[in-house]
Amino acid sequence: MMKRVWRGGLAIAGALLLAALVAVAQQEDLAQRLDAFVETQTKSAGFSGAVLVAKDGKVVLSKGYGLANAEWDIPNTPQTKFRLGSITKQFTAAAILLLQEQGKLSVQDAVCKYVDPCPAAWQPITVHNLLTHTSGIPNFTSFPDYLPTMTQPSPPEKTLERFRDKPLDFETGSRYSYSNSGYVLLGYILEKVAGVSYDKFVTENVFRPLGMNDTGYDWSTTIIKRRASGYERPGGELQNARYLDMTIPHAAGSLYSTVEDLYKWDRALRDRKLLSAASYQAMFKPFRNNYAYGWIVQERDGRQIIGHGGGINGFATSIQRFPGDDACVVVLTNVPGPASGQVRNALGRMLFGLPAEPPPPPAGERKEITLDTKILDQYVGRYELAPGFTLTVTRQGNLLMVQATGQGSAPVFAESETKFFYRIVDAQITFNKDSQGRVTGLTLHQGGNDMPGRRLPD
C-alpha cells in the first residue's frame, strides 16, 4: 500500500512538474514572439524605447530597443528613464486622493476655495471636474501662443494667468474635453493645501513608499542618471526634440520613470498599497467619455483595460492594465511616431493570443453620410498628437484625407458632422469644437485608446 501511495504521489509530482515546464515553455515562446515583433518595428519603423509586458505576477518581456542617446550610441534598457507626459496625471490624481484621505481637501470642493481671485465662470467647478476633464476650462497647450512660449519658465501661478480669464468651452459637468489646464490647476491647489512643492509631495508620499526610486520630476537642470534624450522625426529625419521648460507641464505632464518602476506602480495598485478602498473605487470610476481620475477605463476584445497615454516633446508613453487578467503592458518611447502606437496596441493583443493588428470593421458596420464641403473645410489643417507626430487633414472633393507623420494619406468617411471613420483600419476621428463652434483639435480613437491632438496654427 505504501508503494502505491508513493507511486501516486510521484505521478502527481511529475504531472505538476510537467505542467510547470509547459507553462515556462509557453511564456518563453510568448516572450520570443513579442520581442520579435518589437525588433521588427525597431528596424522597419524606427521604434525606440523600452517595453515591459507582465502577466499573472510574472514579467514576460522587459527590454530596451533603439537608442537612449543617438549622438553617443547609448542603447535603451529597462532602466532607462523617459519623460512620461500625461501618465503624470494618474499620480496627480493619487496625490489629490491622498490629501482627501488626510482631511485636507475634498474632491467635491469648489475650485474657488483655493483660487483668489476666482473668475465668476469658475464658481460651479469642483476638484472632481478638474480630475475628469469636465470643467470646461480651455486647454492652454492648444492656445496659438503655446509653441512660441514653451521655452520660457511658467510655474503654475503664471500658467494659471494664461487661462484664468478665458471663457469656458462648455457648461461645467456637461461634457468631457481633455484639458492640461485642469491638471496644472490641480497641481496649484495641491501645493497650496500641502504646503510643499508638487515635486516633493509626490516623491515623499507616492514614489518612496512604493520603492519607485527611478521616478521623479524631470527638471532639465538636474543630473538624472540613465535619462533618455528625446527626438522627433519631422520629414522622416531624426533630430533633437524642441526644448520645453519643465515648469510648464507640472502636474499635467512633468514626471519621468522607467518601465520597471511603472510595473511597481501596477503592482501597488493591484495590492492596494497606497490608498483606501474608497479612494481606489473613485480613481477608477469613469465619469464621462470613459475618463476616471487620471485613467481611461474601457473594454476591448472582451477585457477591461485601465490605461493612459502621454505625449511630450520627444516622448510618447503608455501604460495599459488588464485587472481581470492580472496583466500589464508598458511602452515608453523617445522617438514619437506611428511605431510607438503600433507596438503598444500589438503587445496588448498578442499577450492574449490575438493577432497584432485587429481586423478592419466589416463593410457596412458604420453608415457613411455626405457633408457639405463648407463643413469639411473647417477641419482642414494640422493636428499635433505628440511632439513630432501630426495628422495633416486635407480635402479632396467630398472626402477628407488624413496623413500621419511618416505615412501615406488615407480617406476618412463621415458618420456625423464631427465624427469620421477609416475603412482600412479600425480607427475613428472626432473633431473637437469650442463653445463658439471653432475647431480646436481632434481625438484619434484606435486600439481602445483616445489620443487627443491640438490644432496647430496655420
Protein Blocks (a to p, Z undefined) as FASTA:
>chain_A
ZZmmmmmmmmmmmmmmmmmmmmmmmmmmmmmmmmmmmmmmmmmnopacdddddeehiafb
dcdehjfblklopacdfkbccdekjmlmmmmmmmmmmmmmnopacfkbcfklmgccddfk
lmmpcfklmmnopnopacfklpfklmmmmmpccdfklmmmmmmmpccfbdehkaccddfk
lmmmmmmmmmmmnopafklmmmmmmmmmnopakgccddfkbccehiacddddehhiacdd
ddddfklnmmnomcccdfklmmmmmmmmmnopmbcfklmmmmmmcfbehiaehiacddee
hiacdddddddehiacdddddfknopadddddfbecfklmmmmmmmmmmmnopafbdcdd
dehkaccddddfklmmmmgccddfbghiacddddehjaccdddehiacdddddfbfkbcc
dfkbccdddddddfkopafbdcddeehiacddddddZZ
